[in-house]
Amino acid sequence: MEKKFKRTLVTSALPYANGPVHIGHLAGVYVPADIYVRYLRLKKEDVIFIGGSDEHGVPITILARKEGVSPQDIVDRYHSLIKKSFEDFGISFDIYSRTTSKIHAETASAFFKTLYDKGVFVEKETEQYYDEEAGQFLADRYIVGECPHCHNPRAYGDQCEVCGTSLSELDLINPRSTISGGKLVLKKTKHWYLPLDKYQQWLSEWILDGHKEWRPNVYGQCKSWLDMGLQPRAVSRDLDWGIPVPVEGAEGKVLYVWFDAPIGYISNTKELMPDSWEKWWKDPETRLVHFIGKDNIVFHCIVFPTMLKAEGSYILPDNVPANEFLNLEGDKISTSKNWAVWLHEYLADFPGKQDVLRYVLTANAPETKDNDFTWKDFQARNNNELVAVYGNFINRTMVLTHKYFDGVVPESAGLTDYDRKTLEEFSAVKGEMERLLDVFKFRDAQKEAMNLARIGNKYLADMEPWKLAKTDMQRVATVMNVCLQIAANLSIAFEPFLPFSAKKLRDMLNMDFCDWSLLGHADILAAGHKLNAAELLFEKIDDEPIERQMKRLEDIKKANAEANYRANPVKKDIEFDDFLKLDIRVGTVLECVKVPKADKLLQFTIDDGLGKRTIVSGIAKHYKPEELVGKQVCFIANLPPRKLKGIVSEGMILSAEDYDGSLSVITPLRNVKPGSEVK
């Protein structure tokens, strides 16, 4: 039997304050969360919506150093921009705070200290790279060196962006500091680790047995992590930007950003409700729901619940309806390459059209798989659905009521069977919408709201009140009364999805209320009720602004391609004999599997013409293993074997890197015998 809760606490992933927010963020996290919260509020349920900016971590320090400003300057700038973007798009947080607040530092420190005092953490002393010239330990992104796999001279300490291989800074050849440019020395340092492995059994039971109702993509990713076996995870790091580790002997160390960020949900609730926050975090009659993107699943389903469980007094998340990613015009959104639609720029180009974007992003919501945003689809959905269906019905209903009844709701003169059938049809919409919204199927729920507009349009077209007006005004009165009741229903049904246009519609209908319990009723507007003037709810979007957006993306793609070429210029000439030293062959992929505990690595078993050969390649972010089985690939056959994650790799698979960083495996145009040489 499903548990009933007294209240619901909704959180949304804290956006990282080193840049503005784009449509991928909106589609993946914030519009779905806002839809759900608005729905619960309409039902008069007890709910709060917690948000805020994530303001610690290495990328912020890198950007600050690059710009010659302080990390605080960076987060102040982007926190304000992000907060305003959310306000502009109607994301209705009860609080939107930040992790640089005093109350957050106090809350995160106290949380750490509680776990520390309970003996939860494991202390480990490890060797890490130290920049003697800069006088500090370096995070992995501050270290570059030669990739041991593809020999890219500027691989980072966490991954090589040329071959995609996941790395440790200790893997790099000739590592050096990006701060001073100097060589590094290994120096011992102590850190604290959250022993996830000790909670493996509990997590397996809690998630795999207890939460089979979670979305398949969320449940599946959790199962994958658990199947691989969990490892202790550091909760501190050597850095000067963040919340100091609150124990003796931890000078120069801060809480790792992944540890302090989710505690932001708690501290922001404290800030909102200083006297009653514990009711929302410690009462088992509170339901906790996290809205996140798929890149945050492990933190919200495995790491943060482990933290809460270890602390002992907090509730655990009841559901984590994570979305997949939204692509842009077929390519992965990339903030570093400006391949995005930024929210503040969208509003400058399409003023007043927040709801159009909310509608399109919900219609294309990447709920269980990646989806794509295109400007042509954006235009088509606006013109063919919002304007031609929803807007058209409202406009005709309002104009005809003003024309025939001076803008007053007419009295129904008696319903026909067809009227009753129409009313029954739209009264069923409420139940279907609730069924979908309760299980976070927002895309389908929005379709149901639009179906209500389709019902109205069909009814109006079938009844043709403009023709009836010549002979039977009583019949016209009934028809327009039915249409106005549908319009009132639409103003409620679309409130969670399109709050700006729903409010505009209620203003036209002179409705000063919006109550979910009224949805499906045929008597929302009383006879004699005075309407306000008719306005267009939506307007058509012409080709010109769409073409302008397409041209902008075309220019960005071209600029990125040129920048990529400049960053990777043709290398110095070599002698032909040097090329001949490379033994490049074609092999057939017999098996391909993901390497455990390595997000970017695939392990290939290849028929190389003489037998079977194992090659480990860093392309897991670009291909699913099953896509490559049976394919022929080009590989370098005469590289010395080397170990990657304990697997001996006997060669290197060749890939082409596109301007956006995506990799495409090099294959022959037609099949050849395994072992064939590439010349």
C-alpha positions as CSV (number, residue, x, y, z in Angstrom):
1,M,0.0,0.0,0.0
2,E,1.4,3.4,-1.0
3,K,2.4,5.5,2.0
4,K,0.6,8.8,2.5
5,F,2.7,11.8,3.5
6,K,1.6,15.0,5.3
7,R,3.9,17.2,3.3
8,T,6.4,17.2,0.3
9,L,9.9,18.7,0.2
10,V,11.0,19.3,-3.4
11,T,14.6,20.1,-4.2
12,S,16.2,20.8,-7.5
13,A,19.9,20.3,-8.3
14,L,22.0,23.3,-7.4
15,P,23.3,24.9,-10.6
16,Y,27.1,25.5,-10.6
17,A,27.8,29.2,-10.4
18,N,30.5,29.4,-13.0
19,G,28.2,30.3,-15.9
20,P,24.6,31.1,-16.9
21,V,21.9,28.5,-17.2
22,H,20.7,27.2,-20.6
23,I,17.8,25.2,-22.0
24,G,19.3,21.9,-21.0
25,H,19.2,22.9,-17.4
26,L,15.6,24.1,-17.7
27,A,14.4,21.0,-19.5
28,G,16.3,18.5,-17.4
29,V,15.6,19.8,-13.9
30,Y,13.8,23.1,-13.3
31,V,10.7,23.1,-15.4
32,P,9.8,19.5,-14.3
33,A,10.3,20.5,-10.7
34,D,8.3,23.6,-11.1
35,I,5.4,21.8,-12.8
36,Y,5.3,19.3,-9.9
37,V,5.4,22.0,-7.2
38,R,2.7,24.1,-8.9
39,Y,0.5,21.0,-9.2
40,L,0.8,20.2,-5.5
41,R,0.1,23.8,-4.6
42,L,-3.0,23.8,-6.8
43,K,-4.2,20.8,-4.9
44,K,-3.6,22.8,-1.7
45,E,-1.0,20.3,-0.4
46,D,1.8,21.3,2.0
47,V,4.9,21.7,-0.2
48,I,8.1,23.8,-0.3
49,F,10.5,24.1,-3.2
50,I,14.2,24.5,-2.3
51,G,16.9,25.8,-4.7
52,G,20.2,27.5,-4.7
53,S,23.6,28.0,-6.3
54,D,26.5,25.6,-5.9
55,E,29.5,27.9,-5.4
56,H,32.5,25.9,-4.3
57,G,34.9,23.7,-6.2
58,V,37.9,23.8,-8.6
59,P,36.3,25.0,-11.8
60,I,35.3,28.3,-10.1
61,T,38.9,28.8,-8.9
62,I,40.2,28.1,-12.4
63,L,37.8,30.7,-13.9
64,A,38.7,33.2,-11.2
65,R,42.4,32.8,-11.8
66,K,41.9,33.1,-15.6
67,E,39.9,36.4,-15.2
68,G,42.2,37.7,-12.5
69,V,39.4,38.1,-10.0
70,S,38.4,36.3,-6.7
71,P,36.2,33.2,-6.7
72,Q,33.7,35.2,-4.7
73,D,33.5,37.7,-7.6
74,I,32.7,34.8,-10.0
75,V,30.0,33.3,-7.8
76,D,28.4,36.7,-7.0
77,R,28.1,37.4,-10.8
78,Y,26.6,34.1,-11.8
79,H,24.4,33.6,-8.8
80,S,22.6,36.8,-9.6
81,L,22.3,35.9,-13.3
82,I,21.0,32.4,-12.6
83,K,18.6,33.6,-10.0
84,K,17.1,36.2,-12.3
85,S,16.8,33.7,-15.1
86,F,14.8,31.3,-12.9
87,E,12.5,34.2,-11.8
88,D,12.0,35.3,-15.4
89,F,10.9,31.8,-16.4
90,G,8.5,31.4,-13.4
91,I,10.5,28.8,-11.5
92,S,8.6,29.3,-8.3
93,F,11.2,28.5,-5.6
94,D,10.2,29.2,-2.0
95,I,13.9,30.1,-1.5
96,Y,16.8,30.3,-3.9
97,S,19.9,30.7,-1.8
98,R,23.6,29.8,-2.1
99,T,26.4,27.7,-0.6
100,T,28.6,30.7,0.3
101,S,26.0,31.8,2.9
102,K,27.0,31.8,6.5
103,I,24.2,29.4,7.5
104,H,25.3,26.9,4.9
105,A,28.9,26.9,6.1
106,E,27.7,26.3,9.7
107,T,25.3,23.5,8.6
108,A,27.8,21.7,6.4
109,S,30.5,22.0,9.1
110,A,28.2,20.6,11.7
111,F,27.1,17.8,9.4
112,F,30.7,16.8,8.8
113,K,31.6,17.1,12.5
114,T,28.7,14.8,13.5
115,L,29.9,12.1,11.1
116,Y,33.5,12.6,12.2
117,D,32.6,12.3,15.9
118,K,30.6,9.1,15.2
119,G,33.6,7.6,13.6
120,V,32.0,7.3,10.2
121,F,34.9,8.6,8.1
122,V,38.0,6.7,7.2
123,E,41.3,8.7,7.4
124,K,43.8,7.9,4.7
125,E,47.2,9.4,4.0
126,T,48.1,9.4,0.3
127,E,50.7,10.9,-1.9
128,Q,49.5,13.8,-4.1
129,Y,51.2,16.3,-6.3
130,Y,52.5,19.5,-4.7
131,D,53.5,22.6,-6.5
132,E,56.6,23.9,-4.5
133,E,56.7,27.2,-6.4
134,A,53.0,27.9,-5.7
135,G,53.2,26.3,-2.3
136,Q,50.1,24.2,-2.5
137,F,48.7,20.8,-3.4
138,L,47.0,20.7,-6.8
139,A,43.6,19.4,-7.7
140,D,43.6,17.2,-10.8
141,R,42.4,19.9,-13.2
142,Y,45.5,22.0,-12.2
143,I,47.8,19.3,-13.5
144,V,48.7,18.6,-17.1
145,G,51.1,16.1,-18.6
146,E,51.5,13.6,-21.4
147,C,48.7,11.1,-21.7
148,P,50.3,7.6,-21.4
149,H,47.6,6.2,-23.8
150,C,47.7,8.5,-26.8
151,H,50.6,10.8,-25.8
152,N,48.6,14.0,-26.0
153,P,51.0,16.5,-24.3
154,R,48.2,18.4,-22.5
155,A,46.1,15.7,-20.8
156,Y,44.5,16.8,-17.5
157,G,44.9,15.0,-14.2
158,D,41.4,13.5,-14.5
159,Q,41.1,12.7,-18.1
160,C,42.7,13.0,-21.6
161,E,40.3,15.1,-23.7
162,V,41.9,13.8,-26.9
163,C,41.4,10.0,-26.4
164,G,38.8,10.3,-23.7
165,T,40.7,8.0,-21.3
166,S,39.9,8.4,-17.6
167,L,43.1,9.2,-15.8
168,S,44.6,9.8,-12.4
169,E,47.2,12.6,-12.1
170,L,49.7,9.8,-11.1
171,D,49.2,8.3,-14.6
172,L,50.5,11.4,-16.4
173,I,54.0,11.4,-17.9
174,N,56.0,14.5,-16.9
175,P,53.2,16.1,-14.9
176,R,53.4,19.9,-14.4
177,S,51.5,22.6,-12.8
178,T,49.1,24.8,-14.7
179,I,49.6,27.5,-12.0
180,S,53.3,27.9,-12.1
181,G,54.2,25.8,-15.1
182,G,56.8,24.0,-12.9
183,K,57.4,20.4,-12.2
184,L,55.6,18.7,-9.3
185,V,56.7,16.6,-6.4
186,L,54.8,13.9,-4.6
187,K,54.0,14.8,-1.0
188,K,51.9,13.0,1.6
189,T,48.5,14.5,2.6
190,K,45.7,13.3,4.8
191,H,42.0,13.2,3.8
192,W,38.7,11.8,5.1
193,Y,36.7,9.3,3.1
194,L,33.0,8.3,3.2
195,P,33.1,4.5,3.3
196,L,30.4,3.8,0.7
197,D,31.5,0.2,0.6
198,K,30.2,-0.3,4.2
199,Y,26.7,0.8,3.1
200,Q,26.6,-1.3,0.0
201,Q,24.2,-3.9,1.4
202,W,21.9,-1.3,2.9
203,L,21.9,0.7,-0.4
204,S,21.1,-2.5,-2.4
205,E,18.1,-3.3,-0.2
206,W,16.9,0.3,0.0
207,I,17.1,1.0,-3.7
208,L,16.9,-2.3,-5.6
209,D,14.3,-3.9,-3.4
210,G,12.6,-0.8,-2.0
211,H,12.4,1.6,-4.9
212,K,11.5,-0.4,-8.0
213,E,9.0,2.4,-8.9
214,W,11.9,4.8,-9.7
215,R,12.4,5.7,-13.4
216,P,14.2,2.9,-15.3
217,N,17.1,5.2,-16.2
218,V,17.6,6.1,-12.5
219,Y,17.1,2.5,-11.2
220,G,19.4,1.1,-13.9
221,Q,22.2,3.5,-13.2
222,C,22.0,2.8,-9.5
223,K,22.1,-0.9,-10.1
224,S,25.1,-0.5,-12.4
225,W,27.1,1.3,-9.6
226,L,26.1,-1.2,-7.0
227,D,26.9,-4.1,-9.3
228,M,30.4,-2.7,-9.8
229,G,31.0,-2.4,-6.0
230,L,31.2,0.8,-4.1
231,Q,34.5,2.3,-2.9
232,P,35.3,4.9,-0.2
233,R,35.0,8.5,-1.5
234,A,37.0,11.4,-0.3
235,V,35.0,14.2,1.4
236,S,37.9,16.7,1.7
237,R,40.5,18.1,-0.6
238,D,43.5,20.4,-0.5
239,L,42.1,23.8,-1.7
240,D,41.7,27.3,-0.5
241,W,38.2,27.9,-1.8
242,G,35.4,26.1,0.1
243,I,34.2,25.3,3.6
244,P,37.2,24.5,5.9
245,V,37.3,21.0,7.3
246,P,36.3,21.6,11.0
247,V,38.8,19.4,12.8
248,E,42.3,19.8,14.1
249,G,45.1,19.1,11.7
250,A,43.0,20.0,8.6
251,E,44.5,23.4,7.8
252,G,44.4,24.1,4.1
253,K,41.7,21.5,3.5
254,V,38.1,22.1,2.6
255,L,35.0,20.0,2.2
256,Y,34.8,18.4,-1.2
257,V,32.2,20.2,-3.2
258,W,30.1,17.1,-3.8
259,F,29.9,16.7,0.0
260,D,28.9,20.2,0.8
261,A,26.6,20.9,-2.1
262,P,23.6,18.6,-1.2
263,I,23.8,19.8,2.4
264,G,22.8,23.1,0.7
265,Y,19.2,21.7,0.5
266,I,19.2,21.5,4.3
267,S,20.8,24.9,4.9
268,N,18.5,26.6,2.5
269,T,15.5,25.1,4.2
270,K,16.9,26.3,7.5
271,E,17.3,29.8,6.1
272,L,13.7,29.7,4.8
273,M,12.2,28.2,8.0
274,P,14.6,28.7,10.9
275,D,12.1,27.5,13.5
276,S,10.5,24.6,11.7
277,W,13.1,23.2,9.2
278,E,13.4,19.9,11.1
279,K,9.8,19.1,10.4
280,W,10.8,19.0,6.7
281,W,14.0,17.0,7.1
282,K,13.4,14.7,10.1
283,D,9.7,13.9,10.2
284,P,9.0,10.6,8.5
285,E,5.6,12.0,7.3
286,T,7.6,14.4,5.0
287,R,8.2,13.1,1.4
288,L,11.5,14.2,0.0
289,V,11.8,14.4,-3.9
290,H,15.0,15.4,-5.7
291,F,14.8,16.7,-9.3
292,I,18.1,16.3,-11.0
293,G,19.8,15.5,-14.3
294,K,21.3,12.1,-15.0
295,D,24.9,13.3,-14.2
296,N,23.8,13.7,-10.6
297,I,22.1,10.4,-10.1
298,V,25.0,8.8,-8.2
299,F,25.2,11.7,-5.7
300,H,21.5,11.9,-5.0
301,C,20.7,8.2,-4.9
302,I,23.9,6.7,-3.4
303,V,26.2,9.3,-1.9
304,F,23.8,11.8,-0.2
305,P,21.4,9.1,1.1
306,T,24.5,7.4,2.6
307,M,25.4,10.7,4.3
308,L,21.9,11.1,5.6
309,K,21.8,7.4,6.8
310,A,25.1,7.8,8.5
311,E,24.0,10.9,10.4
312,G,20.9,9.0,11.5
313,S,18.2,11.6,12.1
314,Y,17.2,12.6,8.5
315,I,14.6,11.2,6.2
316,L,15.7,9.7,2.9
317,P,14.6,10.6,-0.6
318,D,11.3,9.0,-1.6
319,N,11.9,9.6,-5.4
320,V,14.6,11.0,-7.6
321,P,12.9,11.6,-11.0
322,A,16.1,12.4,-12.9
323,N,16.0,13.3,-16.6
324,E,18.4,12.4,-19.3
325,F,20.1,15.1,-21.4
326,L,18.7,17.5,-24.0
327,N,20.7,18.0,-27.1
328,L,20.7,21.1,-29.3
329,E,20.2,20.6,-33.1
330,G,21.6,17.1,-32.9
331,D,24.7,18.0,-30.9
332,K,25.4,17.7,-27.2
333,I,25.0,21.1,-25.4
334,S,28.4,22.4,-24.5
335,T,28.9,25.5,-22.3
336,S,32.6,25.8,-23.1
337,K,31.9,25.8,-26.8
338,N,28.9,28.1,-26.5
339,W,26.7,25.4,-28.1
340,A,23.6,26.3,-26.0
341,V,20.6,28.5,-25.8
342,W,21.1,30.7,-22.8
343,L,18.0,31.7,-20.9
344,H,18.8,35.4,-20.6
345,E,19.6,35.6,-24.3
346,Y,16.4,33.7,-25.2
347,L,14.3,36.3,-23.4
348,A,16.1,39.1,-25.2
349,D,15.4,37.5,-28.6
350,F,11.8,36.3,-27.7
351,P,10.5,38.7,-25.1
352,G,7.4,37.6,-23.3
353,K,7.6,34.0,-24.7
354,Q,8.7,32.2,-21.5
355,D,5.7,29.8,-21.8
356,V,6.5,28.9,-25.4
357,L,9.9,27.6,-24.3
358,R,8.4,25.9,-21.3
359,Y,5.9,24.2,-23.5
360,V,8.4,23.0,-26.1
361,L,10.9,21.8,-23.5
362,T,8.2,19.9,-21.7
363,A,6.9,18.4,-25.0
364,N,10.5,17.3,-25.8
365,A,11.3,16.4,-22.2
366,P,14.2,13.8,-22.0
367,E,12.4,11.9,-19.3
368,T,13.9,8.4,-20.0
369,K,16.3,9.0,-22.9
370,D,18.2,11.9,-24.4
371,N,16.1,14.2,-26.6
372,D,16.7,17.0,-29.1
373,F,15.8,20.7,-29.2
374,T,15.6,22.2,-32.7
375,W,14.5,25.7,-33.6
376,K,12.2,24.4,-36.4
377,D,10.4,22.2,-33.9
378,F,10.2,25.2,-31.5
379,Q,8.5,27.2,-34.3
380,A,6.2,24.4,-35.4
381,R,5.0,23.7,-31.9
382,N,4.3,27.3,-31.2
383,N,2.4,27.9,-34.5
384,N,0.7,24.5,-34.9
385,E,-0.2,23.8,-31.2
386,L,-0.1,26.9,-29.0
387,V,-1.4,29.3,-31.6
388,A,-3.6,27.0,-33.9
389,V,-5.1,24.9,-31.2
390,Y,-5.0,26.4,-27.7
391,G,-4.8,30.1,-28.7
392,N,-7.3,29.7,-31.5
393,F,-10.0,28.1,-29.3
394,I,-9.6,30.8,-26.6
395,N,-9.6,33.7,-29.1
396,R,-12.7,32.4,-30.9
397,T,-14.5,31.8,-27.7
398,M,-13.8,35.2,-26.3
399,V,-14.5,37.1,-29.5
400,L,-17.8,35.3,-30.1
401,T,-18.9,35.8,-26.5
402,H,-18.2,39.6,-26.8
403,K,-20.0,39.7,-30.2
404,Y,-23.2,37.9,-29.2
405,F,-23.5,38.4,-25.4
406,D,-21.5,41.7,-24.8
407,G,-18.8,39.8,-22.9
408,V,-21.1,38.2,-20.4
409,V,-21.3,34.4,-19.7
410,P,-24.7,33.4,-21.2
411,E,-27.2,31.1,-19.5
412,S,-27.3,27.6,-20.9
413,A,-30.7,26.9,-22.5
414,G,-30.5,23.1,-22.1
415,L,-27.9,20.5,-23.1
416,T,-28.1,18.2,-26.1
417,D,-26.6,14.7,-26.0
418,Y,-23.5,16.0,-27.9
419,D,-23.1,18.8,-25.3
420,R,-23.2,16.2,-22.6
421,K,-20.7,13.9,-24.4
422,T,-18.3,16.8,-24.8
423,L,-18.6,17.8,-21.1
424,E,-18.0,14.2,-20.1
425,E,-15.0,14.0,-22.3
426,F,-13.3,17.0,-20.8
427,S,-14.3,16.1,-17.2
428,A,-12.2,12.9,-17.6
429,V,-9.0,15.0,-18.3
430,K,-8.5,15.7,-14.6
431,G,-8.1,12.1,-13.5
432,E,-5.8,11.3,-16.4
433,M,-3.6,14.4,-15.7
434,E,-3.4,13.4,-12.0
435,R,-2.4,9.9,-12.8
436,L,0.5,11.1,-15.0
437,L,1.6,14.0,-12.8
438,D,1.7,11.8,-9.7
439,V,4.3,9.6,-11.4
440,F,6.3,12.5,-12.9
441,K,5.2,11.9,-16.5
442,F,5.0,15.7,-17.3
443,R,5.3,15.3,-21.1
444,D,2.2,13.1,-21.3
445,A,0.3,15.3,-18.7
446,Q,0.9,18.4,-20.8
447,K,-0.5,16.5,-23.8
448,E,-3.7,15.8,-21.8
449,A,-4.0,19.6,-21.1
450,M,-3.6,20.3,-24.8
451,N,-6.2,17.6,-25.6
452,L,-8.7,19.7,-23.6
453,A,-8.1,22.5,-26.0
454,R,-8.6,20.1,-28.9
455,I,-11.9,19.0,-27.4
456,G,-13.0,22.6,-27.3
457,N,-11.8,23.4,-30.8
458,K,-13.7,20.4,-32.2
459,Y,-16.8,21.2,-30.3
460,L,-16.7,24.9,-31.5
461,A,-16.1,23.8,-35.1
462,D,-18.9,21.2,-35.0
463,M,-21.4,23.6,-33.4
464,E,-20.7,26.6,-35.7
465,P,-22.3,29.2,-33.4
466,W,-21.7,31.9,-36.1
467,K,-24.2,30.0,-38.3
468,L,-26.6,29.2,-35.4
469,A,-26.8,32.9,-34.6
470,K,-28.9,33.5,-37.6
471,T,-31.7,31.3,-36.3
472,D,-31.3,30.1,-32.7
473,M,-29.6,32.4,-30.2
474,Q,-30.7,30.2,-27.3
475,R,-28.6,27.4,-28.8
476,V,-25.7,29.8,-29.3
477,A,-26.0,30.7,-25.6
478,T,-25.6,27.0,-24.6
479,V,-22.7,26.5,-27.0
480,M,-20.8,29.5,-25.7
481,N,-21.5,28.6,-22.1
482,V,-19.9,25.1,-22.8
483,C,-16.9,26.8,-24.5
484,L,-16.4,29.2,-21.7
485,Q,-16.4,26.4,-19.1
486,I,-13.7,24.6,-21.2
487,A,-11.7,27.8,-21.3
488,A,-11.9,28.1,-17.5
489,N,-10.8,24.5,-17.2
490,L,-7.8,25.3,-19.5
491,S,-6.7,28.1,-17.3
492,I,-6.4,25.6,-14.4
493,A,-5.0,22.6,-16.4
494,F,-2.2,24.7,-17.9
495,E,-1.3,26.5,-14.7
496,P,1.5,24.1,-13.8
497,F,3.0,24.1,-17.3
498,L,2.4,27.6,-18.7
499,P,1.9,29.9,-15.7
500,F,2.2,33.2,-17.6
501,S,-0.4,32.4,-20.2
502,A,-2.7,30.6,-17.7
503,K,-2.7,33.9,-15.6
504,K,-3.4,35.9,-18.8
505,L,-6.3,33.6,-19.6
506,R,-7.8,34.0,-16.1
507,D,-7.4,37.7,-16.4
508,M,-9.4,37.6,-19.7
509,L,-12.0,35.4,-18.0
510,N,-12.0,37.7,-15.0
511,M,-11.2,34.7,-12.8
512,D,-9.5,35.6,-9.5
513,F,-9.1,32.0,-8.4
514,C,-7.4,28.8,-9.6
515,D,-8.3,25.6,-7.8
516,W,-7.3,22.1,-9.0
517,S,-10.5,20.7,-7.4
518,L,-12.5,22.6,-10.0
519,L,-10.8,21.0,-13.0
520,G,-13.4,19.0,-14.9
521,H,-16.4,21.0,-13.7
522,A,-18.8,22.5,-16.1
523,D,-20.0,25.3,-13.9
524,I,-16.8,27.2,-13.0
525,L,-18.1,30.5,-14.6
526,A,-21.6,31.4,-13.5
527,A,-24.2,32.8,-15.9
528,G,-24.0,36.6,-15.9
529,H,-20.3,36.7,-15.1
530,K,-18.6,39.6,-16.8
531,L,-15.5,38.8,-19.0
532,N,-12.7,41.2,-19.7
533,A,-11.5,42.2,-23.2
534,A,-10.2,39.5,-25.6
535,E,-6.5,39.3,-26.2
536,L,-4.3,36.9,-28.2
537,L,-3.0,34.3,-25.9
538,F,-0.1,33.4,-28.2
539,E,1.3,34.8,-31.5
540,K,2.7,33.2,-34.5
541,I,6.5,33.1,-34.8
542,D,7.7,33.9,-38.3
543,D,10.7,32.4,-40.2
544,E,13.0,35.4,-39.7
545,P,13.8,35.1,-36.0
546,I,14.1,31.3,-36.4
547,E,16.6,31.7,-39.3
548,R,18.5,34.2,-37.2
549,Q,18.9,31.6,-34.4
550,M,19.9,29.0,-36.9
551,K,22.5,31.4,-38.4
552,R,23.9,32.0,-34.9
553,L,24.4,28.3,-34.3
554,E,25.9,27.9,-37.7
555,D,28.4,30.7,-36.9
556,I,29.2,29.1,-33.5
557,K,29.8,25.7,-35.1
558,K,32.1,27.3,-37.7
559,A,34.0,29.2,-35.0
560,N,34.4,26.1,-32.9
561,A,35.7,24.1,-35.9
562,E,38.3,26.9,-36.6
563,A,39.2,27.0,-32.9
564,N,39.6,23.3,-32.8
565,Y,41.8,23.3,-35.9
566,R,44.0,26.1,-34.3
567,A,44.2,24.2,-31.1
568,N,45.2,21.0,-33.0
569,P,47.2,22.2,-35.9
570,V,48.9,19.9,-38.3
571,K,51.9,18.5,-36.6
572,K,55.5,19.0,-37.9
573,D,56.4,17.0,-41.0
574,I,57.8,13.6,-40.4
575,E,59.8,11.3,-42.6
576,F,57.9,8.6,-44.5
577,D,59.9,6.0,-42.7
578,D,58.5,7.3,-39.4
579,F,55.0,6.6,-40.7
580,L,56.0,3.1,-41.7
581,K,57.0,2.4,-38.2
582,L,53.3,2.5,-37.3
583,D,51.6,-0.9,-37.8
584,I,47.9,0.1,-38.4
585,R,45.6,-2.8,-38.9
586,V,41.9,-3.6,-39.2
587,G,40.3,-5.8,-36.7
588,T,36.7,-7.1,-36.1
589,V,35.2,-6.4,-32.7
590,L,34.2,-9.8,-31.2
591,E,33.2,-8.5,-27.7
592,C,32.9,-5.1,-26.1
593,V,32.1,-4.3,-22.4
594,K,32.4,-1.4,-20.1
595,V,35.4,-1.5,-17.7
596,P,34.2,-1.6,-14.1
597,K,34.7,1.6,-12.1
598,A,35.9,3.5,-15.2
599,D,33.2,5.7,-16.7
600,K,35.1,6.4,-19.9
601,L,36.7,3.0,-20.7
602,L,35.6,0.1,-23.0
603,Q,37.3,-3.2,-23.2
604,F,37.5,-4.7,-26.7
605,T,38.2,-8.3,-27.7
606,I,39.3,-8.0,-31.4
607,D,40.0,-10.6,-34.1
608,D,43.3,-9.2,-35.4
609,G,43.7,-11.9,-38.1
610,L,46.1,-14.0,-36.0
611,G,43.9,-14.5,-32.9
612,K,42.2,-12.5,-30.2
613,R,43.6,-9.2,-28.9
614,T,42.5,-7.1,-26.0
615,I,42.4,-3.3,-26.3
616,V,41.2,-0.8,-23.8
617,S,39.9,2.5,-25.3
618,G,38.5,5.7,-23.7
619,I,35.4,6.0,-25.8
620,A,32.6,4.8,-23.4
621,K,31.1,8.3,-23.4
622,H,30.6,8.1,-27.2
623,Y,29.5,4.6,-27.8
624,K,27.4,1.9,-26.2
625,P,29.3,-1.5,-26.2
626,E,26.6,-3.2,-28.2
627,E,27.0,-0.6,-31.0
628,L,30.5,-1.7,-31.7
629,V,30.2,-5.5,-31.6
630,G,30.6,-6.9,-35.1
631,K,32.1,-3.7,-36.5
632,Q,35.5,-3.4,-38.0
633,V,37.9,-0.8,-36.5
634,C,41.4,0.5,-37.2
635,F,44.0,0.1,-34.5
636,I,47.7,0.5,-33.9
637,A,49.0,-3.0,-33.5
638,N,52.7,-2.4,-32.5
639,L,52.4,-0.2,-29.3
640,P,53.9,-1.9,-26.3
641,P,51.2,-3.4,-24.0
642,R,50.3,-1.4,-20.9
643,K,47.9,-1.8,-18.0
644,L,44.7,0.3,-17.8
645,K,42.6,-0.4,-14.7
646,G,44.4,-3.7,-14.3
647,I,43.7,-4.8,-17.9
648,V,46.6,-5.3,-20.3
649,S,45.8,-3.3,-23.4
650,E,47.5,-4.4,-26.6
651,G,47.2,-1.5,-29.0
652,M,45.2,1.6,-29.6
653,I,41.9,2.0,-31.5
654,L,41.9,5.0,-33.8
655,S,39.1,7.6,-33.6
656,A,38.5,11.0,-35.1
657,E,37.7,13.9,-32.7
658,D,35.0,16.3,-33.9
659,Y,35.1,20.0,-33.0
660,D,32.7,19.3,-30.1
661,G,35.0,16.7,-28.5
662,S,32.9,13.7,-29.7
663,L,34.8,10.7,-31.0
664,S,34.1,8.6,-34.0
665,V,35.8,5.3,-34.5
666,I,37.7,5.0,-37.7
667,T,36.3,2.1,-39.8
668,P,36.9,0.9,-43.4
669,L,34.2,1.7,-46.0
670,R,33.7,-2.0,-46.7
671,N,34.7,-5.1,-44.7
672,V,38.2,-6.5,-45.2
673,K,39.8,-9.5,-43.7
674,P,40.9,-9.0,-40.0
675,G,44.6,-8.2,-39.8
676,S,44.6,-6.2,-43.1
677,E,47.1,-3.4,-43.0
678,V,46.2,0.3,-43.4
679,K,48.6,1.9,-45.9
